[in-house]
């Protein structure tokens, strides 16, 4: 999707903020996806909320793909190997940075965390440079 959609973007942002707030208020947990998935995969604790959270993310994407397939465009210009490599690099980066975009960018900034502020600046700068290098100016 390349269209600017301020209404959809605002609604999506509000729902992300609401879900992060509810998870923190009702469960005392931060909605950092890498931490949620990492805890689930490592099997540190048997907490059903982690599985429900991930199922909601995956299920929501599948539901939108089924109901509105045009929302995802014609397909990915990247090979499956490229997507797997990118996913692994993101996973390594989130472990090295002690969190991901949702943990630092959504939850950390709203809690006025200095570490999250620094991490958000770094990953946003890296994203901008990556887009500039891969798609041109």
Secondary structure, DSSP 8 states (H G I E B T S, - for coil): --S--HHHHHHHHHHHHHHHHHHHHHH-----HHHHHHHHHHTSS--HHHHHHHHHHHHHHHHHHHH-GGGG-S--SS-HHHHHHHHHHHHHHHHHTTS-IIIIIIIIHHTT-HHHHHHHHHHHHHHHHHHHHHH--
